[in-house]
Amino acid sequence: MSRTQDQATAHYERKKTKNQRKRSFIGSSREDNSSEEKHQLKSFDDNEDENEEERRDIQLPSRHKTAEDDKERTAAVRLQQTGGAVFKQDEKIEIEAEKTQRLIYRITEAPPPHLTLFFALQQSLLAVSTSLTVSLLVSEFICARDNNDVKTRVTSATFLMAGLSTFTMSTFGVRLPIFQGPAVTYAVPLFALANLPEWQCPSQKDLELYYRNSSTNFTDLDGDYPVPQEWIDHKIQLLSGSLMAAGAFHFLAGITGMVGFIMRFVGPITIVPSITLIGLLVYKVALRFAQTQWGVAALTSMSAIVFAFYFSRRSTPIPAWNRRRGFHIMWYPLHQVFAILIAIIIGWCVSAILTYSDVLSTDKNNVESYCRTDTRVNLITEAKWISFPYPGQFGMPSFHIGVFVSFIIATILSILDSLGDYSACARACYVPQPPAYAFNRGIAVEGLMTVLSGATGACHATVSFGGNIGAIGLTKVASRRVFQVVGVMYIVFAVINKLGAVFLTIPHCVLGGIQIITSGIFIGVVLSNLQYVDLRSTRNTAIIGISLLVGLMLPYWVEKNPTAIKTGNSDADRLIGIMLTNPVFVGGCLACFFDNTIPGTLEQRGLAKKKEGATSEKKAAGAAESEFENGLEVYTMPWLPAYIQESSLAKYLRIFPGKEPVQSMAHGPVMTM
């Protein structure tokens, strides 16, 4: 046995020497591949054949074959991969594949100032149409359709809150690059209230009667009776106070960790009918704008579809120049990133052509007048240069229980929407999923901004915009600094009223065409939640179907029979009527009740995915280093003193990580905050 081991040792020593000589030769052969060196290479193969007989005679024990043979095979493979480089025998060789650049700028990186402004302008323009549309919806509801001063002030308040919310969210909130804009979920339910007599706008006959009994010289109005300012202010005050109360609930839900409690009872089966009913109400919004000129609306929407979807696999040639490459053509999907903006420009130009060709009616009572480009030019000249939207600019806020209930339903839906957007943004930025304290802090900031939105008279809350998250994936720019600049830009739009007035001159037919696209995508995204639900289960399909049917049927009946509800108390009748005319309230509550009372497994209810997401923070702690560009440290606030985060008050505020160490996924150090 000893002789056999000695023979084996001698054999491996010879083989080691031969491989070292072969490595040295191959390394030199790359520098000078002459015929003589090829001949030397062949001699190694001849020596290998001569020693074949000797290797056959040696009987190696199995324990020597396992580890040593694996080492030789690994060394041979590494020798081929490294191109014949010479390494020491005990040196570890690690071969790393070249990583593709997933992001141009990570969350913690700041682009150069000129690029930061360009990236910020791009993100700002993506959300202008939605921000403007929501502010105009509020103006329609408060009967200020023809009151240019009120529309300008409401639009300025909308831009101000979008800017403050975006800057605060990316700096103090969840600290992800997220744009916060006006929430459609708060504006659309207002149209359900508009069907009630107390919220309907007065007709011209009602206004004529009002002015006949007032001291106003109505003969100077030339038959065009505007809605009195005090009527508009009264509606804004009711909306503002109710929104502030709903915002306080929103804030408490985040700062106390109540979000986790709500999520126990609200799953995809509740979300899908609720937000689908919102989507079914959105058609009224799109119709109100698109009916001003269907041709321009169709052209605008088709332009956006062509650039965003039909040409999605093509790039735009862009002339560029730099010192290294000189003049060259850069290929970039510019038409896809700015599809909405390009569609707005096309529709706006067509409206201008139709306006100056006198194709559109000039009659103010005709809806086509809102598609003309010359009917609201005076907004720019009449608007003030500098005006800061301040709390209480429309009077002292008041309260309305029916509006408050509608806003509470919208608050719950916006919380669920924001939770999904936070996770989507984390995936787009290649960072771990936000921990619980980051979720809570983001929701708390949204609630605080909702309270401020009510105080300034914006009459709507703010919510995360998914379109801007998608733009991060296209541009590969996930810098937090860019979105902080976006927030500053929107604040500038709000303070300089003439800039906000320019957006108000966009023809309504163009906005209607954009609403066809954005509302359609919104409904499609809502229906995508069904992927987490077992649609083969009769239980689930029954709940969803019945909730949608009753959510449409009951509000329609109440609208046709406004005096059918009689409890003996007029206030109770009015409150019940307001709640039952809201399809989201009816369908959402019914779906939530059925989903939590009818027996079903977590997989059937679509909650198994949510249970897995609850452990994402633990999984992130053991994730591979290459999975993320940054780690959980992006959610902390390192500039906040440690004694505040570790104080006794912080134990009750679920917005700080506490004393638990935060593991960095990108570089590995542990930070104790």
Secondary structure as the mmCIF struct_conf table of DSSP 4:
data_model
#
loop_
_struct_conf.conf_type_id
_struct_conf.id
_struct_conf.beg_label_comp_id
_struct_conf.beg_label_asym_id
_struct_conf.beg_label_seq_id
_struct_conf.end_label_comp_id
_struct_conf.end_label_asym_id
_struct_conf.end_label_seq_id
HELX_RH_AL_P HELX_RH_AL_P1 SER A 2 SER A 29
TURN_TY1_P TURN_TY1_P1 ARG A 30 GLU A 31
HELX_RH_AL_P HELX_RH_AL_P2 SER A 35 GLU A 50
TURN_TY1_P TURN_TY1_P2 ASN A 51 ASN A 51
HELX_RH_AL_P HELX_RH_AL_P3 GLU A 52 ASP A 57
HELX_RH_AL_P HELX_RH_AL_P4 SER A 62 GLN A 81
TURN_TY1_P TURN_TY1_P3 THR A 82 GLY A 83
BEND BEND1 GLY A 84 GLY A 84
TURN_TY1_P TURN_TY1_P4 GLN A 89 ASP A 90
HELX_LH_PP_P HELX_LH_PP_P1 ALA A 97 THR A 100
BEND BEND2 ILE A 104 ILE A 104
STRN STRN1 TYR A 105 TYR A 105
TURN_TY1_P TURN_TY1_P5 ILE A 107 THR A 108
HELX_RH_AL_P HELX_RH_AL_P5 PRO A 113 PHE A 141
TURN_TY1_P TURN_TY1_P6 ILE A 142 CYS A 143
TURN_TY1_P TURN_TY1_P7 ARG A 145 ASP A 146
HELX_RH_AL_P HELX_RH_AL_P6 ASN A 148 THR A 171
TURN_TY1_P TURN_TY1_P8 PHE A 172 PHE A 172
BEND BEND3 GLY A 173 VAL A 174
BEND BEND4 LEU A 176 LEU A 176
STRN STRN2 GLN A 180 PRO A 182
HELX_RH_AL_P HELX_RH_AL_P7 VAL A 184 ALA A 187
TURN_TY1_P TURN_TY1_P9 VAL A 188 PRO A 189
HELX_RH_AL_P HELX_RH_AL_P8 LEU A 190 LEU A 193
TURN_TY1_P TURN_TY1_P10 ALA A 194 ASN A 195
BEND BEND5 LEU A 196 LEU A 196
HELX_RH_3T_P HELX_RH_3T_P1 PRO A 197 TRP A 199
BEND BEND6 GLN A 200 GLN A 200
HELX_LH_PP_P HELX_LH_PP_P2 CYS A 201 SER A 203
HELX_RH_AL_P HELX_RH_AL_P9 GLN A 204 ARG A 212
TURN_TY1_P TURN_TY1_P11 ASN A 213 ASN A 213
BEND BEND7 SER A 214 THR A 216
HELX_RH_3T_P HELX_RH_3T_P2 PHE A 218 LEU A 221
TURN_TY1_P TURN_TY1_P12 ASP A 222 GLY A 223
HELX_LH_PP_P HELX_LH_PP_P3 PRO A 226 PRO A 228
HELX_RH_AL_P HELX_RH_AL_P10 GLN A 229 ILE A 255
TURN_TY1_P TURN_TY1_P13 THR A 256 GLY A 257
HELX_RH_AL_P HELX_RH_AL_P11 MET A 258 MET A 263
TURN_TY1_P TURN_TY1_P14 ARG A 264 PHE A 265
HELX_RH_AL_P HELX_RH_AL_P12 PRO A 268 ALA A 290
TURN_TY1_P TURN_TY1_P15 GLN A 291 THR A 292
HELX_RH_AL_P HELX_RH_AL_P13 TRP A 294 ILE A 305
HELX_RH_PI_P HELX_RH_PI_P1 VAL A 306 TYR A 310
TURN_TY1_P TURN_TY1_P16 PHE A 311 ARG A 313
STRN STRN3 THR A 316 ASN A 322
TURN_TY1_P TURN_TY1_P17 ARG A 323 ARG A 325
STRN STRN4 GLY A 326 TYR A 332
HELX_RH_AL_P HELX_RH_AL_P14 LEU A 334 VAL A 337
TURN_TY1_P TURN_TY1_P18 PHE A 338 PHE A 338
HELX_RH_AL_P HELX_RH_AL_P15 ALA A 339 TYR A 356
TURN_TY1_P TURN_TY1_P19 SER A 357 ASP A 358
BEND BEND8 LEU A 360 LEU A 360
TURN_TY1_P TURN_TY1_P20 LYS A 364 ASN A 365
BEND BEND9 ASN A 366 ASN A 366
HELX_RH_3T_P HELX_RH_3T_P3 VAL A 367 CYS A 371
BEND BEND10 THR A 373 ARG A 376
TURN_TY1_P TURN_TY1_P21 VAL A 377 VAL A 377
HELX_RH_AL_P HELX_RH_AL_P16 ASN A 378 GLU A 382
BEND BEND11 ALA A 383 ALA A 383
BEND BEND12 TRP A 385 TRP A 385
STRN STRN5 ILE A 386 ILE A 386
TURN_TY1_P TURN_TY1_P22 PRO A 391 PHE A 394
HELX_RH_AL_P HELX_RH_AL_P17 ILE A 401 ALA A 428
TURN_TY1_P TURN_TY1_P23 CYS A 429 TYR A 430
HELX_LH_PP_P HELX_LH_PP_P4 PRO A 432 PRO A 434
HELX_RH_AL_P HELX_RH_AL_P18 ALA A 436 THR A 456
TURN_TY1_P TURN_TY1_P24 GLY A 457 GLY A 457
BEND BEND13 HIS A 460 HIS A 460
STRN STRN6 THR A 462 SER A 464
HELX_RH_AL_P HELX_RH_AL_P19 GLY A 466 THR A 475
STRN STRN7 VAL A 477 VAL A 477
HELX_RH_AL_P HELX_RH_AL_P20 ARG A 480 VAL A 495
STRN STRN8 ILE A 496 ILE A 496
HELX_RH_AL_P HELX_RH_AL_P21 ASN A 497 LEU A 504
TURN_TY1_P TURN_TY1_P25 THR A 505 THR A 505
BEND BEND14 ILE A 506 ILE A 506
HELX_RH_AL_P HELX_RH_AL_P22 HIS A 508 LEU A 527
HELX_RH_3T_P HELX_RH_3T_P4 SER A 528 TYR A 532
BEND BEND15 VAL A 533 VAL A 533
TURN_TY1_P TURN_TY1_P26 LEU A 535 ARG A 536
HELX_RH_AL_P HELX_RH_AL_P23 THR A 538 LYS A 560
TURN_TY1_P TURN_TY1_P27 PRO A 562 THR A 563
BEND BEND16 GLY A 568 GLY A 568
HELX_RH_AL_P HELX_RH_AL_P24 SER A 570 LEU A 580
TURN_TY1_P TURN_TY1_P28 THR A 581 THR A 581
HELX_RH_AL_P HELX_RH_AL_P25 PRO A 583 THR A 597
BEND BEND17 ILE A 598 ILE A 598
HELX_RH_AL_P HELX_RH_AL_P26 LEU A 602 ARG A 605
TURN_TY1_P TURN_TY1_P29 GLY A 606 GLY A 606
HELX_RH_AL_P HELX_RH_AL_P27 ALA A 608 ALA A 614
TURN_TY1_P TURN_TY1_P30 THR A 615 THR A 615
HELX_RH_AL_P HELX_RH_AL_P28 SER A 616 ALA A 621
TURN_TY1_P TURN_TY1_P31 GLY A 622 GLY A 622
HELX_RH_3T_P HELX_RH_3T_P5 GLU A 625 GLU A 627
BEND BEND18 GLU A 629 ASN A 630
HELX_RH_3T_P HELX_RH_3T_P6 LEU A 632 TYR A 635
BEND BEND19 THR A 636 THR A 636
TURN_TY1_P TURN_TY1_P32 PRO A 638 TRP A 639
BEND BEND20 LEU A 640 LEU A 640
HELX_RH_AL_P HELX_RH_AL_P29 ALA A 642 GLN A 645
TURN_TY1_P TURN_TY1_P33 GLU A 646 GLU A 646
BEND BEND21 SER A 647 SER A 647
TURN_TY1_P TURN_TY1_P34 SER A 648 SER A 648
HELX_RH_3T_P HELX_RH_3T_P7 LEU A 649 LYS A 651
TURN_TY1_P TURN_TY1_P35 TYR A 652 TYR A 652
BEND BEND22 LEU A 653 LEU A 653
TURN_TY1_P TURN_TY1_P36 ARG A 654 ILE A 655
BEND BEND23 PHE A 656 PHE A 656
TURN_TY1_P TURN_TY1_P37 GLY A 658 LYS A 659
BEND BEND24 GLU A 660 GLU A 660
HELX_LH_PP_P HELX_LH_PP_P5 PRO A 661 PRO A 661
STRN STRN9 VAL A 662 GLN A 663
HELX_LH_PP_P HELX_LH_PP_P6 SER A 664 SER A 664
BEND BEND25 MET A 665 HIS A 667
STRN STRN10 VAL A 670 MET A 671
#
